[in-house]
Amino acid sequence: MNRLTYSLKNTELDGLTDSIVRAFKADAKAALDQFIAKVMEEIEKLSGAITTAILQDKTASNLEAADGVRDEALRTLGTVLSGYAALPVEAKKAAAAPLKAVWDKYSKAGILNASYTSESSLVESLLEELGAESLAENRAALDGVAEAISAVRDAQTNFALENDAYVKALNNKAAAASSYKKPLLALINDKLVPYLNAMQIAGNENCADFAKSVETEIARINDAVAKRGKK
């Protein structure tokens, strides 16, 4: 059985350790081996930790992306209102004026450059003002304005959901996923693999099925990493 390559991604290591843990829990004979049981207890603990850390990393990335979508929706709204305000059509220009005034107020307040929390507050206030009943006729008179406002609302709602997920992950106080990679690889390459190889040589049938499962998973990941490196 070969060792696990150090070039694998954190997500690949997470998936592999999950598979190994499942294989161990499904193998009653392997569970009787005290050394394997002890190593697998450590692997399972770190596997859970790296899963949480990866989730935190992912939610941070998702939050940034959601903010980008929100900013783009805001820019589009500002562009639409500015376009109508500049039209040489008096009716359209007049209808756009009060909506544009609302937008200008928030634009000057730095809505696009504010922190996540401040921007969320400003967006909610902007939407409330733009959605006022007194501006219903203005919105209806300008094609695309209602849709642009709706796009901002959708983007804000999505951002709020991503922010909730990020805060939840952050509250787990997980370390970076990469910090778990080295100890996990050490457990697999320096403890589990050498021991299983020794048990195979010794003809220990209790470990045979589990060793085969571990060997298959390691070979699969090593092959995937090798193929990726050739591209």
N, C-alpha and C positions, 0 to 999 in steps of 0.2 A: 504494500500500500504506500503510495507516494504522499508526501506532505502537501499541505495546501499552499498554493502560491501566495506570495505577499502582495501581488499586484492586483488582487481583486478589489472591487468596490465595496464600500460599507454596506450597501443594500444587498450585494451578493453574499457577503459574509452573514448578514442578518438572515437571509433566506436559507442559507446552508445550515446555520446553527438551529434554526427552527425545524428543519427536516431531520437533523440528527437527534434532536430532543424528542420529536414524535416517534422516530424509529426506536429509540431507547425505551420510551414509555410503553411501546407496543410489544416489547421483547421481555417476557417474564424471566427468561434464563439469564440474559445479560444483567438484569436488575439484581440478580443474586450476587454478582461480583462486586465486592465492596470498593475496590479501587475505581472501577468504572462508574459506580454509583456516585462516588465522591466527586470525580472529575465532571460528571454530567450535571451534578448539582451546581457546580461553579459555572459551567457553560450555560446552563439554563438561566442563571441569575444575570450573567453578563449579556446574554441574548435578549432578555427582556429590557435591559438597560439601553442597549444599542437601538432597539426598536423605538423606544421612547425618544431617544436622542435624534434619530432620523426623522421622526414625526415632528419634532420641534424645528429641525432644520427645514423641513418641507413646508411647514406652516409659515415660517418666516418668509420663505420664497413666494408662497402663495399670496401672502399679505402684500408684499411689494408689487406683485403683478396686479392684484385687485386695485391697489392705489393707482397704478398706471392707467388702468381702464377707467377708473373714476375721473382722473385728471383729463383724459382724452374726451370723455363725455362732457365735462365742464367746458373744455375748449371749444367743442363743437357747438354747444349752446351759445357761448359768447360770440362765435363766428356767425351763427344764424341771426342772432339779434342785431349784431353790428351790420350785417348785410341789409336787413330790412330797414334799419335806421338810416342807411345811406341811399336807399332807393329814391329815385326822383318821382315817386308815386305818393302823393300826399296822404292818401288814406292809409296806405301800408306804413308809411313813415310815422304817422300819428299814432297808429295802433301799437307800433313797436316802442315808441318813446318811453312809456312808463315801465315796460319790461326791461328795456335797455338800462334805464336808470337804476333798477334793482340790481341788475347784473354788475354794472359799473361800481356800485357801492361795495360789493363783495370782492370784485376783482382788485379794487384799490386796497381792500383789507388784507390782500395777500392770500386769498383762498387756495390758489394753486401752489403756494410755497409754504403753507403752514404745516405744522407737525400733524401726524395722523389724527390725534385726538382733536386738535383745534380745527383741522379741516372738516372732520366729521360734524362738529358743532356748527361750523359755518355753512356746510352743505345743507344740513337740516333746516337752518334758519332761512337760507336762500330759497329752498323748495317751499317752505311755508309762505314766504312772501310772494313768490311767483304763482303759487296756487290759490291766492286770495280770490274770493268770489268777485270782488270788485274788478278783477283783471280777466274775468272769464271771457268777455267779449273780445278783448285784445288778443288773448291766446287763440280764440276760435278764428279770428280774422287773418291769422298768419299761418300758412301751410308749413308744416314741419316743426313749429315751435312746441306744440304739445308733445310730439314724439321726442324732441330733443330733451325736454324736461323729464319725460318718462324714462329716457335712457340714463339720465343722471340719478333718478330715483332707484332704478334697477342696480346701477353700479354702486350706489351708496349702500343698498341692502346687502349686496354681495360682499362688499368690503366689511360690513359689520359682522357678517357670518364668519368671514376669514379671520377677523380680529378676535372673535370669541374663541375660535379654534387655536389661535396663536397664544392667547392668554392662558388657555387651559394647558397647553403644552409647556408653556413657560413656568407655570405654577408647579410642574413636576420637578423643576430645578435640575433637569438633566444636563450632563456635561456634553460637550461636542461628541458626535458619533465617532469621530476619528480617535478619540481618547480610549475607546473600548476595543479598538481593532487589535492593538498589540497584545494585550492580555488574553484576548480570545484566541488569537493565532498561537500564542504560547501554549495555551491549554490543549489546543487541537494538535499542533505539530510536535510539541515537546513532551506531552503526557499521553494523550489519547492514542494517537497514531503509533508511537513506539510500543505502547502496551498491547494494542490490538495485533500488531505485527508479531510480537513475542508470543501472544496467545495462539496465533495461527500456526507458528512454528512448533509450539508445544502441543498442538492438536487439541486445544480446549474447545470442545464442541459447544459449550454454553455461550461462547462469544462469537461463534462462527457467523450466524445470521446478522448480528449487529455489525460485525466487522465488514461484512459484505455490503451492507447498507451505507456505512460510512465511506467505504472505498468508492462506491458508485457515485455518491454525492460529491466527493472531492474530485474525482476524475471528471465529472460533468462541469464543475466550476473551472477547474484548471484548463480544460479544453476550450471553454467559452472565452476565458481570458487570453489564451494563446491565439485563438482565431481573431479576436479583437485587435491584438497587437500587430497582426499581419496586414490589417487594412490600411 
